[in-house]
Amino acid sequence: MTNAAPTVAPGSFLTLHYRLAGPDGDDLVNTFNDKPATLSVGSGEMSPSLEARLVGLAEGTRTTIQLEPGEAFGPRNPEMIQKVALKLLRELGDPDETWSVGDVVQFPTPDGQGAFAGVVREMDADGEWALFDFNHPLAGQPVTFEVQLIGVL
């Protein structure tokens, strides 16, 4: 009698290679040509929808999973699109900074301990404000997740 390969369960510690690609097929993350990643299922290192797809897979599995629009990074939230006064941005950062549509701007969290990013979607012609999109760039997008489970503990 042979022992079956261990399978992924909540709390499993995984060593894996993975590739995450956006709707255009371009790699966002790809560890296949580098060191494998390690993570613990249920620790929040990966989105719950991705973790749910890993549960039950056996060590040694290599598979590609298609995630529906919004499944990996949530739906697009219109409330995450906000006008920000450029005066405030200059107070928070470089007073001589200029921004253009498409720029990614880092903002400090209210507690000052971290940062989050917003993409400039629109600039006021008078230079008073910019419209920022704080949604994850892949919110509401389909995602391809390719995984090779090297080890399951």
Residue pairs with C-beta under 8 A, 6 or more apart in sequence:
4 58
5 58
5 59
5 60
5 152
6 12
6 58
6 59
6 152
6 153
7 56
7 57
7 58
7 59
7 152
8 14
8 41
8 54
8 55
8 56
8 57
8 58
8 149
8 152
9 41
9 55
9 56
10 41
10 42
10 55
11 40
11 41
11 42
12 40
12 41
12 152
12 153
13 38
13 39
13 40
13 41
13 152
13 153
14 38
14 39
14 40
14 41
14 54
14 149
14 151
14 152
14 153
15 36
15 37
15 38
15 149
15 150
15 151
16 31
16 36
16 37
16 38
16 39
16 147
16 148
16 149
16 150
16 151
17 31
17 32
17 36
17 37
17 147
17 148
17 150
18 29
18 30
18 31
18 32
18 37
18 145
18 146
18 147
18 148
19 27
19 29
19 30
19 31
19 32
19 144
19 145
19 146
19 147
20 27
20 28
20 29
20 30
20 72
20 143
20 144
20 145
21 27
21 28
21 143
21 144
21 146
22 28
22 137
22 138
22 141
22 143
22 144
23 141
23 142
23 143
25 144
28 138
31 37
32 148
36 150
39 45
39 46
41 51
41 54
41 55
42 51
47 72
47 73
49 67
49 71
49 72
50 65
50 67
50 72
50 145
53 65
53 67
53 145
54 147
54 149
57 63
57 147
57 149
58 149
58 152
59 149
59 150
59 151
59 152
60 149
60 150
61 147
61 148
61 149
62 146
62 147
62 148
62 149
63 146
63 147
64 144
64 145
64 146
64 147
65 144
65 145
65 146
65 147
66 142
66 143
66 144
66 145
67 142
67 143
67 144
67 145
68 142
69 75
69 140
69 141
69 142
70 76
70 139
70 140
70 141
71 142
71 143
72 138
72 141
72 143
72 145
73 136
73 138
73 139
73 140
73 141
73 143
74 136
74 139
74 140
75 139
75 140
76 135
76 139
76 140
77 135
77 139
80 133
80 134
80 135
80 139
81 121
81 131
81 132
81 133
81 134
81 135
82 131
82 132
82 134
83 129
83 130
83 131
83 132
84 118
84 129
84 130
84 131
84 132
85 128
85 129
86 99
86 124
86 127
86 128
86 129
86 130
87 128
89 97
89 99
89 105
89 130
90 97
92 107
92 108
99 105
99 120
99 123
99 130
100 120
100 123
101 120
101 121
101 122
101 123
102 119
102 120
103 119
103 120
104 117
104 118
104 119
104 120
105 117
105 118
105 119
105 120
105 132
106 115
106 116
106 117
107 115
107 116
107 117
107 118
108 114
108 115
109 115
109 116
116 134
117 134
118 132
118 133
118 134
119 132
119 133
119 137
120 130
120 131
120 132
121 131
121 132
121 133
122 130
122 131
123 130
123 131
124 130
